Amino acid sequence: MNITVSILAEIPEELYDSVSRYLDSHADWDQDRLFSAAVSLFLLQNGGCDRHAAQVYLDSLFKQPA
């Protein structure tokens, strides 16, 4: 069973603008998918490497558009 948890975070406006531009030009991505991929990749690159983070990253990266 997949459980999803919502996170509220403040980010710099410049980062928000970059995210918005990326999402506007990549219709198959949404904000949830983008942040899941980004956080899981950060954990993989910075020592939080476990199977769950790797699986979330791969699932986010290779998810087929609905």
C-alpha positions in Angstrom: 0.0 0.0 0.0 1.3 3.4 -1.0 0.8 6.1 1.6 1.3 9.8 0.6 2.1 12.6 3.1 1.7 16.3 2.2 4.5 18.7 3.0 4.2 22.5 3.2 7.5 24.2 2.5 8.6 27.7 1.7 11.0 28.0 -1.2 12.7 31.1 -2.7 10.7 32.8 -5.4 13.4 32.2 -8.0 13.2 28.4 -7.4 9.4 28.6 -7.6 9.7 30.4 -10.9 12.1 27.8 -12.3 9.8 25.0 -11.1 6.8 26.7 -12.7 8.6 27.2 -16.0 9.7 23.5 -16.0 6.2 22.3 -15.3 4.7 24.6 -18.0 7.0 23.1 -20.6 6.8 19.4 -19.5 3.1 18.5 -19.4 3.8 14.9 -18.3 5.3 16.2 -15.0 3.4 17.7 -12.0 4.5 19.3 -8.8 4.2 16.2 -6.7 6.2 14.1 -9.1 8.9 16.7 -9.5 9.4 17.2 -5.7 9.3 13.4 -5.1 12.1 13.0 -7.7 14.1 15.9 -6.3 13.9 14.9 -2.6 14.6 11.2 -3.3 17.6 12.1 -5.5 19.0 14.4 -2.8 18.8 11.6 -0.3 20.5 9.2 -2.6 23.3 11.6 -3.3 23.8 12.6 0.3 24.0 9.4 2.2 20.3 8.7 2.8 20.5 5.8 0.4 18.1 3.1 1.1 15.9 1.0 -1.2 12.8 3.1 -0.5 14.4 6.3 -1.6 15.8 4.6 -4.7 12.4 3.1 -5.6 10.6 6.5 -5.2 13.3 8.1 -7.4 13.0 5.5 -10.1 9.2 5.5 -9.9 9.1 9.3 -10.2 11.6 9.5 -13.0 10.1 6.8 -15.2 6.4 7.3 -14.5 4.3 7.2 -17.6 1.9 10.0 -18.2 -1.7 9.1 -17.5 
